[in-house]
Amino acid sequence: MSDPIALRWEALTAEFLGEEGVTLDRAFGRMSLLVDGKLFASAGPRGLLINVSAERVAQLIRLGDVGAFRSGAGRVMREWAVATPESDWSALAAESLEFVADEAAAASGPGSATT
């Protein structure tokens, strides 16, 4: 495997698979890292797809660490971004993992539809 994105993805996968609740499965048509069944990181041809708050996406875009993520229909997804190959994937994936895990915990907490 000589593709730089594939190599970085392989290292990132090895790093995060030991975390509690983290699994590897298919999402968005490619292998992705999930926490408690929710996607938090996935590598694609442009870089690493991450899920963080809309405010954080805007900040990371201003810093040049990520680009906007557009759905297949071209709609900008406010809480999703694509980290550039030059950015710190490990730190961004960790931030995404925390955001997704917190969102899932809040959704299943007191007053949610699932309780």
C-alpha positions in Angstrom: 0.0 0.0 0.0 1.9 3.1 -1.2 -1.0 5.6 -1.3 -0.3 8.2 1.4 -3.9 8.6 2.4 -4.3 4.8 2.6 -1.2 4.6 4.8 -2.4 7.3 7.1 -5.8 5.7 7.3 -4.2 2.4 8.2 -2.2 4.0 11.0 -5.3 5.9 12.3 -7.4 2.8 12.3 -4.8 0.9 14.3 -4.6 3.9 16.8 -8.4 4.1 17.4 -9.6 0.5 17.3 -8.3 0.1 20.8 -10.7 2.8 22.1 -13.8 1.8 24.0 -16.8 1.4 21.7 -14.8 2.0 18.5 -15.4 -0.4 15.5 -14.5 -0.5 11.9 -17.5 -0.8 9.4 -18.8 0.4 6.1 -20.3 3.9 5.9 -20.5 6.3 3.0 -19.4 3.4 0.7 -16.0 3.0 2.4 -14.5 1.6 5.6 -15.1 4.0 8.5 -14.4 4.3 12.2 -17.5 4.3 14.3 -18.1 4.8 18.0 -21.2 3.1 19.4 -22.4 2.6 15.8 -22.0 6.3 14.8 -19.4 7.3 12.2 -16.7 9.6 13.4 -13.9 9.2 10.8 -13.6 7.9 7.3 -10.8 8.3 4.7 -11.6 9.3 1.1 -9.7 10.5 -1.9 -9.6 14.1 -0.6 -8.6 13.3 3.0 -10.2 12.4 6.3 -14.0 12.9 6.8 -14.7 14.0 10.4 -17.9 15.0 12.4 -17.6 18.0 14.7 -19.8 20.9 15.7 -20.8 23.4 12.9 -18.9 26.1 14.8 -15.7 24.0 14.9 -16.0 23.1 11.2 -16.1 26.9 10.5 -13.1 27.5 12.7 -11.1 24.6 11.1 -12.0 25.9 7.6 -10.7 29.4 8.5 -7.5 27.7 9.8 -7.1 25.8 6.6 -7.1 22.4 8.3 -10.3 21.2 6.6 -12.6 21.8 3.7 -16.4 21.7 3.6 -18.0 18.3 3.1 -20.8 18.1 0.5 -23.3 15.4 0.2 -23.7 13.5 -3.1 -26.4 16.0 -4.0 -23.9 18.9 -3.4 -25.4 20.1 -0.1 -22.9 21.4 2.4 -23.1 19.2 5.6 -22.5 21.7 8.4 -21.2 19.3 11.0 -18.9 17.4 8.6 -15.6 18.3 7.2 -12.8 16.8 5.2 -9.4 17.1 6.8 -6.6 17.9 4.4 -3.8 15.3 4.0 -1.4 17.8 5.6 -3.5 18.2 8.8 -3.2 16.3 12.1 -5.5 13.4 11.4 -5.0 11.9 14.9 -6.0 15.0 16.7 -9.0 15.7 14.4 -10.2 12.1 14.7 -9.9 12.3 18.5 -11.9 15.5 18.5 -14.5 13.9 16.2 -14.7 10.8 18.4 -15.4 12.9 21.5 -18.0 15.0 19.7 -19.9 12.0 18.3 -19.7 10.1 21.6 -21.0 13.1 23.5 -23.8 13.6 21.0 -24.8 9.9 21.2 -24.8 10.1 25.0 -26.9 13.3 25.0 -29.4 11.7 22.6 -29.8 8.6 24.9 -29.9 10.6 28.2 -32.8 11.7 30.3 -35.7 13.1 28.3 -34.6 11.5 25.0 -37.1 9.5 22.9 -35.2 6.3 23.7 -35.7 6.4 27.5 
